[in-house]
Amino acid sequence: MKERRPVDVNEVSPEAWRLLRVAAGYDQRDVERAVDGMRQAHVSMLESGTRALSADRRKRLLELYTEELTDEQIEALIEHF
């Protein structure tokens, strides 16, 4: 298995967070069920830019989303949005 290029969670824009989630096939309720302690409101605030989650929670979200995406998809969404 190819190792992924590391992504700095501080460089992911609110819009890119939303697009990563949707591209990975998750709605906000799915995320709430998949990540312990994560609530739909947390995801909504991250995606709207009104509040940042801790770096650990953002890393966990990125891991969840990128399990379903190719390196090219991840790079395109983060770099262009």
mmCIF file of the N, C-alpha and C atoms, coordinates in Angstrom:
data_MODEL
# 
_entry.id   MODEL 
# 
loop_
_atom_site.group_PDB 
_atom_site.id 
_atom_site.type_symbol 
_atom_site.label_atom_id 
_atom_site.label_alt_id 
_atom_site.label_comp_id 
_atom_site.label_asym_id 
_atom_site.label_entity_id 
_atom_site.label_seq_id 
_atom_site.pdbx_PDB_ins_code 
_atom_site.Cartn_x 
_atom_site.Cartn_y 
_atom_site.Cartn_z 
_atom_site.occupancy 
_atom_site.B_iso_or_equiv 
_atom_site.pdbx_formal_charge 
_atom_site.auth_seq_id 
_atom_site.auth_comp_id 
_atom_site.auth_asym_id 
_atom_site.auth_atom_id 
_atom_site.pdbx_PDB_model_num 
ATOM 1   N N  . MET A 1 1  ? 0.834   -1.169 0.000  1.00 0.00 ? 1  MET A N  1 
ATOM 2   C CA . MET A 1 1  ? 0.000   0.000  0.000  1.00 0.00 ? 1  MET A CA 1 
ATOM 3   C C  . MET A 1 1  ? 0.888   1.246  0.000  1.00 0.00 ? 1  MET A C  1 
ATOM 4   N N  . LYS A 1 2  ? 0.526   2.203  -0.823 1.00 0.00 ? 2  LYS A N  1 
ATOM 5   C CA . LYS A 1 2  ? 1.271   3.446  -0.951 1.00 0.00 ? 2  LYS A CA 1 
ATOM 6   C C  . LYS A 1 2  ? 1.009   4.338  0.255  1.00 0.00 ? 2  LYS A C  1 
ATOM 7   N N  . GLU A 1 3  ? 2.086   4.934  0.760  1.00 0.00 ? 3  GLU A N  1 
ATOM 8   C CA . GLU A 1 3  ? 1.942   5.846  1.892  1.00 0.00 ? 3  GLU A CA 1 
ATOM 9   C C  . GLU A 1 3  ? 1.463   7.206  1.403  1.00 0.00 ? 3  GLU A C  1 
ATOM 10  N N  . ARG A 1 4  ? 0.511   7.770  2.106  1.00 0.00 ? 4  ARG A N  1 
ATOM 11  C CA . ARG A 1 4  ? -0.057  9.065  1.730  1.00 0.00 ? 4  ARG A CA 1 
ATOM 12  C C  . ARG A 1 4  ? 0.865   10.201 2.139  1.00 0.00 ? 4  ARG A C  1 
ATOM 13  N N  . ARG A 1 5  ? 0.811   11.257 1.336  1.00 0.00 ? 5  ARG A N  1 
ATOM 14  C CA . ARG A 1 5  ? 1.520   12.488 1.672  1.00 0.00 ? 5  ARG A CA 1 
ATOM 15  C C  . ARG A 1 5  ? 0.819   13.101 2.883  1.00 0.00 ? 5  ARG A C  1 
ATOM 16  N N  . PRO A 1 6  ? 1.579   13.510 3.904  1.00 0.00 ? 6  PRO A N  1 
ATOM 17  C CA . PRO A 1 6  ? 0.935   14.097 5.082  1.00 0.00 ? 6  PRO A CA 1 
ATOM 18  C C  . PRO A 1 6  ? 0.211   15.401 4.747  1.00 0.00 ? 6  PRO A C  1 
ATOM 19  N N  . VAL A 1 7  ? -0.904  15.603 5.418  1.00 0.00 ? 7  VAL A N  1 
ATOM 20  C CA . VAL A 1 7  ? -1.702  16.820 5.240  1.00 0.00 ? 7  VAL A CA 1 
ATOM 21  C C  . VAL A 1 7  ? -1.708  17.570 6.563  1.00 0.00 ? 7  VAL A C  1 
ATOM 22  N N  . ASP A 1 8  ? -1.436  18.859 6.501  1.00 0.00 ? 8  ASP A N  1 
ATOM 23  C CA . ASP A 1 8  ? -1.501  19.708 7.684  1.00 0.00 ? 8  ASP A CA 1 
ATOM 24  C C  . ASP A 1 8  ? -2.960  20.126 7.872  1.00 0.00 ? 8  ASP A C  1 
ATOM 25  N N  . VAL A 1 9  ? -3.580  19.673 8.952  1.00 0.00 ? 9  VAL A N  1 
ATOM 26  C CA . VAL A 1 9  ? -4.996  19.971 9.179  1.00 0.00 ? 9  VAL A CA 1 
ATOM 27  C C  . VAL A 1 9  ? -5.253  21.463 9.340  1.00 0.00 ? 9  VAL A C  1 
ATOM 28  N N  . ASN A 1 10 ? -4.208  22.229 9.620  1.00 0.00 ? 10 ASN A N  1 
ATOM 29  C CA . ASN A 1 10 ? -4.357  23.680 9.731  1.00 0.00 ? 10 ASN A CA 1 
ATOM 30  C C  . ASN A 1 10 ? -4.506  24.343 8.370  1.00 0.00 ? 10 ASN A C  1 
ATOM 31  N N  . GLU A 1 11 ? -4.175  23.643 7.303  1.00 0.00 ? 11 GLU A N  1 
ATOM 32  C CA . GLU A 1 11 ? -4.254  24.198 5.958  1.00 0.00 ? 11 GLU A CA 1 
ATOM 33  C C  . GLU A 1 11 ? -5.555  23.838 5.234  1.00 0.00 ? 11 GLU A C  1 
ATOM 34  N N  . VAL A 1 12 ? -6.434  23.089 5.884  1.00 0.00 ? 12 VAL A N  1 
ATOM 35  C CA . VAL A 1 12 ? -7.691  22.673 5.264  1.00 0.00 ? 12 VAL A CA 1 
ATOM 36  C C  . VAL A 1 12 ? -8.747  23.745 5.537  1.00 0.00 ? 12 VAL A C  1 
ATOM 37  N N  . SER A 1 13 ? -9.285  24.317 4.471  1.00 0.00 ? 13 SER A N  1 
ATOM 38  C CA . SER A 1 13 ? -10.291 25.371 4.621  1.00 0.00 ? 13 SER A CA 1 
ATOM 39  C C  . SER A 1 13 ? -11.638 24.782 5.037  1.00 0.00 ? 13 SER A C  1 
ATOM 40  N N  . PRO A 1 14 ? -12.528 25.610 5.571  1.00 0.00 ? 14 PRO A N  1 
ATOM 41  C CA . PRO A 1 14 ? -13.871 25.130 5.905  1.00 0.00 ? 14 PRO A CA 1 
ATOM 42  C C  . PRO A 1 14 ? -14.568 24.483 4.700  1.00 0.00 ? 14 PRO A C  1 
ATOM 43  N N  . GLU A 1 15 ? -14.455 25.102 3.526  1.00 0.00 ? 15 GLU A N  1 
ATOM 44  C CA . GLU A 1 15 ? -15.094 24.529 2.345  1.00 0.00 ? 15 GLU A CA 1 
ATOM 45  C C  . GLU A 1 15 ? -14.483 23.183 1.982  1.00 0.00 ? 15 GLU A C  1 
ATOM 46  N N  . ALA A 1 16 ? -13.159 23.067 2.103  1.00 0.00 ? 16 ALA A N  1 
ATOM 47  C CA . ALA A 1 16 ? -12.504 21.795 1.804  1.00 0.00 ? 16 ALA A CA 1 
ATOM 48  C C  . ALA A 1 16 ? -12.941 20.708 2.780  1.00 0.00 ? 16 ALA A C  1 
ATOM 49  N N  . TRP A 1 17 ? -13.150 21.055 4.058  1.00 0.00 ? 17 TRP A N  1 
ATOM 50  C CA . TRP A 1 17 ? -13.651 20.060 5.018  1.00 0.00 ? 17 TRP A CA 1 
ATOM 51  C C  . TRP A 1 17 ? -14.998 19.502 4.549  1.00 0.00 ? 17 TRP A C  1 
ATOM 52  N N  . ARG A 1 18 ? -15.879 20.420 4.131  1.00 0.00 ? 18 ARG A N  1 
ATOM 53  C CA . ARG A 1 18 ? -17.203 19.968 3.672  1.00 0.00 ? 18 ARG A CA 1 
ATOM 54  C C  . ARG A 1 18 ? -17.083 19.089 2.435  1.00 0.00 ? 18 ARG A C  1 
ATOM 55  N N  . LEU A 1 19 ? -16.263 19.512 1.492  1.00 0.00 ? 19 LEU A N  1 
ATOM 56  C CA . LEU A 1 19 ? -16.104 18.742 0.259  1.00 0.00 ? 19 LEU A CA 1 
ATOM 57  C C  . LEU A 1 19 ? -15.451 17.388 0.511  1.00 0.00 ? 19 LEU A C  1 
ATOM 58  N N  . LEU A 1 20 ? -14.496 17.319 1.412  1.00 0.00 ? 20 LEU A N  1 
ATOM 59  C CA . LEU A 1 20 ? -13.884 16.041 1.765  1.00 0.00 ? 20 LEU A CA 1 
ATOM 60  C C  . LEU A 1 20 ? -14.931 15.093 2.343  1.00 0.00 ? 20 LEU A C  1 
ATOM 61  N N  . ARG A 1 21 ? -15.761 15.631 3.237  1.00 0.00 ? 21 ARG A N  1 
ATOM 62  C CA . ARG A 1 21 ? -16.801 14.792 3.857  1.00 0.00 ? 21 ARG A CA 1 
ATOM 63  C C  . ARG A 1 21 ? -17.764 14.248 2.818  1.00 0.00 ? 21 ARG A C  1 
ATOM 64  N N  . VAL A 1 22 ? -18.246 15.123 1.965  1.00 0.00 ? 22 VAL A N  1 
ATOM 65  C CA . VAL A 1 22 ? -19.214 14.711 0.940  1.00 0.00 ? 22 VAL A CA 1 
ATOM 66  C C  . VAL A 1 22 ? -18.584 13.733 -0.051 1.00 0.00 ? 22 VAL A C  1 
ATOM 67  N N  . ALA A 1 23 ? -17.349 14.026 -0.470 1.00 0.00 ? 23 ALA A N  1 
ATOM 68  C CA . ALA A 1 23 ? -16.666 13.142 -1.420 1.00 0.00 ? 23 ALA A CA 1 
ATOM 69  C C  . ALA A 1 23 ? -16.443 11.752 -0.828 1.00 0.00 ? 23 ALA A C  1 
ATOM 70  N N  . ALA A 1 24 ? -16.240 11.693 0.478  1.00 0.00 ? 24 ALA A N  1 
ATOM 71  C CA . ALA A 1 24 ? -16.041 10.414 1.148  1.00 0.00 ? 24 ALA A CA 1 
ATOM 72  C C  . ALA A 1 24 ? -17.353 9.677  1.391  1.00 0.00 ? 24 ALA A C  1 
ATOM 73  N N  . GLY A 1 25 ? -18.475 10.337 1.121  1.00 0.00 ? 25 GLY A N  1 
ATOM 74  C CA . GLY A 1 25 ? -19.778 9.685  1.249  1.00 0.00 ? 25 GLY A CA 1 
ATOM 75  C C  . GLY A 1 25 ? -20.410 9.786  2.624  1.00 0.00 ? 25 GLY A C  1 
ATOM 76  N N  . TYR A 1 26 ? -20.009 10.764 3.410  1.00 0.00 ? 26 TYR A N  1 
ATOM 77  C CA . TYR A 1 26 ? -20.565 10.946 4.746  1.00 0.00 ? 26 TYR A CA 1 
ATOM 78  C C  . TYR A 1 26 ? -21.489 12.147 4.796  1.00 0.00 ? 26 TYR A C  1 
ATOM 79  N N  . ASP A 1 27 ? -22.579 12.006 5.551  1.00 0.00 ? 27 ASP A N  1 
ATOM 80  C CA . ASP A 1 27 ? -23.327 13.197 5.927  1.00 0.00 ? 27 ASP A CA 1 
ATOM 81  C C  . ASP A 1 27 ? -22.933 13.491 7.373  1.00 0.00 ? 27 ASP A C  1 
ATOM 82  N N  . GLN A 1 28 ? -23.382 14.605 7.904  1.00 0.00 ? 28 GLN A N  1 
ATOM 83  C CA . GLN A 1 28 ? -22.940 14.994 9.242  1.00 0.00 ? 28 GLN A CA 1 
ATOM 84  C C  . GLN A 1 28 ? -23.354 13.993 10.309 1.00 0.00 ? 28 GLN A C  1 
ATOM 85  N N  . ARG A 1 29 ? -24.494 13.379 10.157 1.00 0.00 ? 29 ARG A N  1 
ATOM 86  C CA . ARG A 1 29 ? -24.943 12.366 11.139 1.00 0.00 ? 29 ARG A CA 1 
ATOM 87  C C  . ARG A 1 29 ? -24.050 11.125 11.077 1.00 0.00 ? 29 ARG A C  1 
ATOM 88  N N  . ASP A 1 30 ? -23.593 10.753 9.876  1.00 0.00 ? 30 ASP A N  1 
ATOM 89  C CA . ASP A 1 30 ? -22.679 9.614  9.746  1.00 0.00 ? 30 ASP A CA 1 
ATOM 90  C C  . ASP A 1 30 ? -21.390 9.867  10.517 1.00 0.00 ? 30 ASP A C  1 
ATOM 91  N N  . VAL A 1 31 ? -20.898 11.087 10.429 1.00 0.00 ? 31 VAL A N  1 
ATOM 92  C CA . VAL A 1 31 ? -19.667 11.447 11.141 1.00 0.00 ? 31 VAL A CA 1 
ATOM 93  C C  . VAL A 1 31 ? -19.895 11.337 12.636 1.00 0.00 ? 31 VAL A C  1 
ATOM 94  N N  . GLU A 1 32 ? -21.023 11.812 13.082 1.00 0.00 ? 32 GLU A N  1 
ATOM 95  C CA . GLU A 1 32 ? -21.370 11.749 14.503 1.00 0.00 ? 32 GLU A CA 1 
ATOM 96  C C  . GLU A 1 32 ? -21.349 10.298 14.996 1.00 0.00 ? 32 GLU A C  1 
ATOM 97  N N  . ARG A 1 33 ? -21.827 9.379  14.177 1.00 0.00 ? 33 ARG A N  1 
ATOM 98  C CA . ARG A 1 33 ? -21.840 7.965  14.549 1.00 0.00 ? 33 ARG A CA 1 
ATOM 99  C C  . ARG A 1 33 ? -20.459 7.323  14.445 1.00 0.00 ? 33 ARG A C  1 
ATOM 100 N N  . ALA A 1 34 ? -19.628 7.808  13.537 1.00 0.00 ? 34 ALA A N  1 
ATOM 101 C CA . ALA A 1 34 ? -18.330 7.178  13.279 1.00 0.00 ? 34 ALA A CA 1 
ATOM 102 C C  . ALA A 1 34 ? -17.220 7.626  14.225 1.00 0.00 ? 34 ALA A C  1 
ATOM 103 N N  . VAL A 1 35 ? -17.327 8.824  14.781 1.00 0.00 ? 35 VAL A N  1 
ATOM 104 C CA . VAL A 1 35 ? -16.258 9.377  15.616 1.00 0.00 ? 35 VAL A CA 1 
ATOM 105 C C  . VAL A 1 35 ? -16.792 9.632  17.015 1.00 0.00 ? 35 VAL A C  1 
ATOM 106 N N  . ASP A 1 36 ? -16.245 8.917  17.986 1.00 0.00 ? 36 ASP A N  1 
ATOM 107 C CA . ASP A 1 36 ? -16.670 9.091  19.378 1.00 0.00 ? 36 ASP A CA 1 
ATOM 108 C C  . ASP A 1 36 ? -16.495 10.537 19.813 1.00 0.00 ? 36 ASP A C  1 
ATOM 109 N N  . GLY A 1 37 ? -17.515 11.080 20.451 1.00 0.00 ? 37 GLY A N  1 
ATOM 110 C CA . GLY A 1 37 ? -17.459 12.427 20.984 1.00 0.00 ? 37 GLY A CA 1 
ATOM 111 C C  . GLY A 1 37 ? -17.685 13.536 19.965 1.00 0.00 ? 37 GLY A C  1 
ATOM 112 N N  . MET A 1 38 ? -17.865 13.164 18.722 1.00 0.00 ? 38 MET A N  1 
ATOM 113 C CA . MET A 1 38 ? -18.082 14.162 17.669 1.00 0.00 ? 38 MET A CA 1 
ATOM 114 C C  . MET A 1 38 ? -19.581 14.352 17.496 1.00 0.00 ? 38 MET A C  1 
ATOM 115 N N  . ARG A 1 39 ? -20.005 15.578 17.418 1.00 0.00 ? 39 ARG A N  1 
ATOM 116 C CA . ARG A 1 39 ? -21.413 15.892 17.227 1.00 0.00 ? 39 ARG A CA 1 
ATOM 117 C C  . ARG A 1 39 ? -21.596 16.591 15.893 1.00 0.00 ? 39 ARG A C  1 
ATOM 118 N N  . GLN A 1 40 ? -22.794 16.498 15.364 1.00 0.00 ? 40 GLN A N  1 
ATOM 119 C CA . GLN A 1 40 ? -23.126 17.150 14.099 1.00 0.00 ? 40 GLN A CA 1 
ATOM 120 C C  . GLN A 1 40 ? -22.808 18.642 14.174 1.00 0.00 ? 40 GLN A C  1 
ATOM 121 N N  . ALA A 1 41 ? -23.061 19.255 15.310 1.00 0.00 ? 41 ALA A N  1 
ATOM 122 C CA . ALA A 1 41 ? -22.787 20.689 15.476 1.00 0.00 ? 41 ALA A CA 1 
ATOM 123 C C  . ALA A 1 41 ? -21.300 20.992 15.327 1.00 0.00 ? 41 ALA A C  1 
ATOM 124 N N  . HIS A 1 42 ? -20.438 20.085 15.804 1.00 0.00 ? 42 HIS A N  1 
ATOM 125 C CA . HIS A 1 42 ? -18.994 20.287 15.654 1.00 0.00 ? 42 HIS A CA 1 
ATOM 126 C C  . HIS A 1 42 ? -18.614 20.317 14.180 1.00 0.00 ? 42 HIS A C  1 
ATOM 127 N N  . VAL A 1 43 ? -19.145 19.368 13.424 1.00 0.00 ? 43 VAL A N  1 
ATOM 128 C CA . VAL A 1 43 ? -18.849 19.285 11.999 1.00 0.00 ? 43 VAL A CA 1 
ATOM 129 C C  . VAL A 1 43 ? -19.372 20.530 11.289 1.00 0.00 ? 43 VAL A C  1 
ATOM 130 N N  . SER A 1 44 ? -20.578 20.944 11.628 1.00 0.00 ? 44 SER A N  1 
ATOM 131 C CA . SER A 1 44 ? -21.182 22.123 11.023 1.00 0.00 ? 44 SER A CA 1 
ATOM 132 C C  . SER A 1 44 ? -20.351 23.375 11.290 1.00 0.00 ? 44 SER A C  1 
ATOM 133 N N  . MET A 1 45 ? -19.892 23.544 12.516 1.00 0.00 ? 45 MET A N  1 
ATOM 134 C CA . MET A 1 45 ? -19.089 24.725 12.856 1.00 0.00 ? 45 MET A CA 1 
ATOM 135 C C  . MET A 1 45 ? -17.744 24.708 12.135 1.00 0.00 ? 45 MET A C  1 
ATOM 136 N N  . LEU A 1 46 ? -17.129 23.537 12.030 1.00 0.00 ? 46 LEU A N  1 
ATOM 137 C CA . LEU A 1 46 ? -15.860 23.431 11.311 1.00 0.00 ? 46 LEU A CA 1 
ATOM 138 C C  . LEU A 1 46 ? -16.041 23.801 9.844  1.00 0.00 ? 46 LEU A C  1 
ATOM 139 N N  . GLU A 1 47 ? -17.110 23.298 9.241  1.00 0.00 ? 47 GLU A N  1 
ATOM 140 C CA . GLU A 1 47 ? -17.362 23.527 7.821  1.00 0.00 ? 47 GLU A CA 1 
ATOM 141 C C  . GLU A 1 47 ? -17.823 24.953 7.522  1.00 0.00 ? 47 GLU A C  1 
ATOM 142 N N  . SER A 1 48 ? -18.369 25.632 8.499  1.00 0.00 ? 48 SER A N  1 
ATOM 143 C CA . SER A 1 48 ? -18.805 27.010 8.276  1.00 0.00 ? 48 SER A CA 1 
ATOM 144 C C  . SER A 1 48 ? -17.713 28.011 8.635  1.00 0.00 ? 48 SER A C  1 
ATOM 145 N N  . GLY A 1 49 ? -16.661 27.532 9.293  1.00 0.00 ? 49 GLY A N  1 
ATOM 146 C CA . GLY A 1 49 ? -15.579 28.412 9.687  1.00 0.00 ? 49 GLY A CA 1 
ATOM 147 C C  . GLY A 1 49 ? -15.859 29.213 10.944 1.00 0.00 ? 49 GLY A C  1 
ATOM 148 N N  . THR A 1 50 ? -16.949 28.890 11.650 1.00 0.00 ? 50 THR A N  1 
ATOM 149 C CA . THR A 1 50 ? -17.289 29.647 12.850 1.00 0.00 ? 50 THR A CA 1 
ATOM 150 C C  . THR A 1 50 ? -16.530 29.168 14.073 1.00 0.00 ? 50 THR A C  1 
ATOM 151 N N  . ARG A 1 51 ? -15.972 27.954 14.002 1.00 0.00 ? 51 ARG A N  1 
ATOM 152 C CA . ARG A 1 51 ? -15.222 27.431 15.136 1.00 0.00 ? 51 ARG A CA 1 
ATOM 153 C C  . ARG A 1 51 ? -14.338 26.292 14.658 1.00 0.00 ? 51 ARG A C  1 
ATOM 154 N N  . ALA A 1 52 ? -13.121 26.270 15.135 1.00 0.00 ? 52 ALA A N  1 
ATOM 155 C CA . ALA A 1 52 ? -12.194 25.193 14.785 1.00 0.00 ? 52 ALA A CA 1 
ATOM 156 C C  . ALA A 1 52 ? -12.257 24.107 15.854 1.00 0.00 ? 52 ALA A C  1 
ATOM 157 N N  . LEU A 1 53 ? -12.099 22.895 15.437 1.00 0.00 ? 53 LEU A N  1 
ATOM 158 C CA . LEU A 1 53 ? -11.983 21.787 16.380 1.00 0.00 ? 53 LEU A CA 1 
ATOM 159 C C  . LEU A 1 53 ? -10.520 21.654 16.791 1.00 0.00 ? 53 LEU A C  1 
ATOM 160 N N  . SER A 1 54 ? -10.278 20.892 17.822 1.00 0.00 ? 54 SER A N  1 
ATOM 161 C CA . SER A 1 54 ? -8.896  20.647 18.233 1.00 0.00 ? 54 SER A CA 1 
ATOM 162 C C  . SER A 1 54 ? -8.160  19.941 17.099 1.00 0.00 ? 54 SER A C  1 
ATOM 163 N N  . ALA A 1 55 ? -6.850  20.053 17.102 1.00 0.00 ? 55 ALA A N  1 
ATOM 164 C CA . ALA A 1 55 ? -6.034  19.406 16.068 1.00 0.00 ? 55 ALA A CA 1 
ATOM 165 C C  . ALA A 1 55 ? -6.259  17.893 16.077 1.00 0.00 ? 55 ALA A C  1 
ATOM 166 N N  . ASP A 1 56 ? -6.398  17.290 17.252 1.00 0.00 ? 56 ASP A N  1 
ATOM 167 C CA . ASP A 1 56 ? -6.634  15.848 17.335 1.00 0.00 ? 56 ASP A CA 1 
ATOM 168 C C  . ASP A 1 56 ? -7.953  15.451 16.672 1.00 0.00 ? 56 ASP A C  1 
ATOM 169 N N  . ARG A 1 57 ? -8.999  16.228 16.907 1.00 0.00 ? 57 ARG A N  1 
ATOM 170 C CA . ARG A 1 57 ? -10.295 15.910 16.286 1.00 0.00 ? 57 ARG A CA 1 
ATOM 171 C C  . ARG A 1 57 ? -10.247 16.118 14.775 1.00 0.00 ? 57 ARG A C  1 
ATOM 172 N N  . ARG A 1 58 ? -9.551  17.177 14.330 1.00 0.00 ? 58 ARG A N  1 
ATOM 173 C CA . ARG A 1 58 ? -9.424  17.396 12.890 1.00 0.00 ? 58 ARG A CA 1 
ATOM 174 C C  . ARG A 1 58 ? -8.610  16.281 12.246 1.00 0.00 ? 58 ARG A C  1 
ATOM 175 N N  . LYS A 1 59 ? -7.593  15.806 12.915 1.00 0.00 ? 59 LYS A N  1 
ATOM 176 C CA . LYS A 1 59 ? -6.804  14.675 12.386 1.00 0.00 ? 59 LYS A CA 1 
ATOM 177 C C  . LYS A 1 59 ? -7.680  13.436 12.261 1.00 0.00 ? 59 LYS A C  1 
ATOM 178 N N  . ARG A 1 60 ? -8.507  13.187 13.275 1.00 0.00 ? 60 ARG A N  1 
ATOM 179 C CA . ARG A 1 60 ? -9.405  12.014 13.240 1.00 0.00 ? 60 ARG A CA 1 
ATOM 180 C C  . ARG A 1 60 ? -10.397 12.132 12.089 1.00 0.00 ? 60 ARG A C  1 
ATOM 181 N N  . LEU A 1 61 ? -10.945 13.325 11.883 1.00 0.00 ? 61 LEU A N  1 
ATOM 182 C CA . LEU A 1 61 ? -11.865 13.535 10.757 1.00 0.00 ? 61 LEU A CA 1 
ATOM 183 C C  . LEU A 1 61 ? -11.157 13.312 9.425  1.00 0.00 ? 61 LEU A C  1 
ATOM 184 N N  . LEU A 1 62 ? -9.955  13.843 9.314  1.00 0.00 ? 62 LEU A N  1 
ATOM 185 C CA . LEU A 1 62 ? -9.210  13.681 8.069  1.00 0.00 ? 62 LEU A CA 1 
ATOM 186 C C  . LEU A 1 62 ? -8.929  12.207 7.805  1.00 0.00 ? 62 LEU A C  1 
ATOM 187 N N  . GLU A 1 63 ? -8.571  11.457 8.842  1.00 0.00 ? 63 GLU A N  1 
ATOM 188 C CA . GLU A 1 63 ? -8.347  10.022 8.687  1.00 0.00 ? 63 GLU A CA 1 
ATOM 189 C C  . GLU A 1 63 ? -9.615  9.324  8.202  1.00 0.00 ? 63 GLU A C  1 
ATOM 190 N N  . LEU A 1 64 ? -10.729 9.668  8.796  1.00 0.00 ? 64 LEU A N  1 
ATOM 191 C CA . LEU A 1 64 ? -12.004 9.069  8.413  1.00 0.00 ? 64 LEU A CA 1 
ATOM 192 C C  . LEU A 1 64 ? -12.319 9.345  6.945  1.00 0.00 ? 64 LEU A C  1 
ATOM 193 N N  . TYR A 1 65 ? -12.228 10.595 6.556  1.00 0.00 ? 65 TYR A N  1 
ATOM 194 C CA . TYR A 1 65 ? -12.576 10.982 5.192  1.00 0.00 ? 65 TYR A CA 1 
ATOM 195 C C  . TYR A 1 65 ? -11.607 10.404 4.170  1.00 0.00 ? 65 TYR A C  1 
ATOM 196 N N  . THR A 1 66 ? -10.313 10.434 4.468  1.00 0.00 ? 66 THR A N  1 
ATOM 197 C CA . THR A 1 66 ? -9.330  10.016 3.472  1.00 0.00 ? 66 THR A CA 1 
ATOM 198 C C  . THR A 1 66 ? -9.260  8.509  3.288  1.00 0.00 ? 66 THR A C  1 
ATOM 199 N N  . GLU A 1 67 ? -9.849  7.749  4.199  1.00 0.00 ? 67 GLU A N  1 
ATOM 200 C CA . GLU A 1 67 ? -9.927  6.297  4.006  1.00 0.00 ? 67 GLU A CA 1 
ATOM 201 C C  . GLU A 1 67 ? -10.688 5.968  2.726  1.00 0.00 ? 67 GLU A C  1 
ATOM 202 N N  . GLU A 1 68 ? -11.603 6.837  2.338  1.00 0.00 ? 68 GLU A N  1 
ATOM 203 C CA . GLU A 1 68 ? -12.475 6.602  1.198  1.00 0.00 ? 68 GLU A CA 1 
ATOM 204 C C  . GLU A 1 68 ? -12.017 7.307  -0.079 1.00 0.00 ? 68 GLU A C  1 
ATOM 205 N N  . LEU A 1 69 ? -10.939 8.106  -0.014 1.00 0.00 ? 69 LEU A N  1 
ATOM 206 C CA . LEU A 1 69 ? -10.548 8.941  -1.145 1.00 0.00 ? 69 LEU A CA 1 
ATOM 207 C C  . LEU A 1 69 ? -9.151  8.595  -1.644 1.00 0.00 ? 69 LEU A C  1 
ATOM 208 N N  . THR A 1 70 ? -8.885  8.908  -2.892 1.00 0.00 ? 70 THR A N  1 
ATOM 209 C CA . THR A 1 70 ? -7.554  8.730  -3.454 1.00 0.00 ? 70 THR A CA 1 
ATOM 210 C C  . THR A 1 70 ? -6.688  9.928  -3.090 1.00 0.00 ? 70 THR A C  1 
ATOM 211 N N  . ASP A 1 71 ? -5.384  9.758  -3.220 1.00 0.00 ? 71 ASP A N  1 
ATOM 212 C CA . ASP A 1 71 ? -4.472  10.869 -2.960 1.00 0.00 ? 71 ASP A CA 1 
ATOM 213 C C  . ASP A 1 71 ? -4.784  12.048 -3.866 1.00 0.00 ? 71 ASP A C  1 
ATOM 214 N N  . GLU A 1 72 ? -5.124  11.772 -5.115 1.00 0.00 ? 72 GLU A N  1 
ATOM 215 C CA . GLU A 1 72 ? -5.426  12.835 -6.072 1.00 0.00 ? 72 GLU A CA 1 
ATOM 216 C C  . GLU A 1 72 ? -6.668  13.624 -5.656 1.00 0.00 ? 72 GLU A C  1 
ATOM 217 N N  . GLN A 1 73 ? -7.680  12.930 -5.178 1.00 0.00 ? 73 GLN A N  1 
ATOM 218 C CA . GLN A 1 73 ? -8.894  13.606 -4.721 1.00 0.00 ? 73 GLN A CA 1 
ATOM 219 C C  . GLN A 1 73 ? -8.599  14.498 -3.512 1.00 0.00 ? 73 GLN A C  1 
ATOM 220 N N  . ILE A 1 74 ? -7.854  13.966 -2.576 1.00 0.00 ? 74 ILE A N  1 
ATOM 221 C CA . ILE A 1 74 ? -7.518  14.713 -1.364 1.00 0.00 ? 74 ILE A CA 1 
ATOM 222 C C  . ILE A 1 74 ? -6.739  15.972 -1.730 1.00 0.00 ? 74 ILE A C  1 
ATOM 223 N N  . GLU A 1 75 ? -5.709  15.792 -2.537 1.00 0.00 ? 75 GLU A N  1 
ATOM 224 C CA . GLU A 1 75 ? -4.878  16.925 -2.931 1.00 0.00 ? 75 GLU A CA 1 
ATOM 225 C C  . GLU A 1 75 ? -5.686  17.987 -3.666 1.00 0.00 ? 75 GLU A C  1 
ATOM 226 N N  . ALA A 1 76 ? -6.536  17.567 -4.582 1.00 0.00 ? 76 ALA A N  1 
ATOM 227 C CA . ALA A 1 76 ? -7.329  18.529 -5.358 1.00 0.00 ? 76 ALA A CA 1 
ATOM 228 C C  . ALA A 1 76 ? -8.277  19.314 -4.460 1.00 0.00 ? 76 ALA A C  1 
ATOM 229 N N  . LEU A 1 77 ? -8.947  18.649 -3.556 1.00 0.00 ? 77 LEU A N  1 
ATOM 230 C CA . LEU A 1 77 ? -9.892  19.338 -2.684 1.00 0.00 ? 77 LEU A CA 1 
ATOM 231 C C  . LEU A 1 77 ? -9.209  20.299 -1.718 1.00 0.00 ? 77 LEU A C  1 
ATOM 232 N N  . ILE A 1 78 ? -8.087  19.894 -1.165 1.00 0.00 ? 78 ILE A N  1 
ATOM 233 C CA . ILE A 1 78 ? -7.403  20.749 -0.199 1.00 0.00 ? 78 ILE A CA 1 
ATOM 234 C C  . ILE A 1 78 ? -6.705  21.913 -0.880 1.00 0.00 ? 78 ILE A C  1 
ATOM 235 N N  . GLU A 1 79 ? -6.086  21.662 -2.017 1.00 0.00 ? 79 GLU A N  1 
ATOM 236 C CA . GLU A 1 79 ? -5.324  22.723 -2.686 1.00 0.00 ? 79 GLU A CA 1 
ATOM 237 C C  . GLU A 1 79 ? -6.205  23.739 -3.415 1.00 0.00 ? 79 GLU A C  1 
ATOM 238 N N  . HIS A 1 80 ? -7.365  23.311 -3.897 1.00 0.00 ? 80 HIS A N  1 
ATOM 239 C CA . HIS A 1 80 ? -8.164  24.204 -4.729 1.00 0.00 ? 80 HIS A CA 1 
ATOM 240 C C  . HIS A 1 80 ? -9.364  24.820 -4.007 1.00 0.00 ? 80 HIS A C  1 
ATOM 241 N N  . PHE A 1 81 ? -9.605  24.406 -2.771 1.00 0.00 ? 81 PHE A N  1 
ATOM 242 C CA . PHE A 1 81 ? -10.775 24.959 -2.066 1.00 0.00 ? 81 PHE A CA 1 
ATOM 243 C C  . PHE A 1 81 ? -10.427 25.433 -0.696 1.00 0.00 ? 81 PHE A C  1 
# 
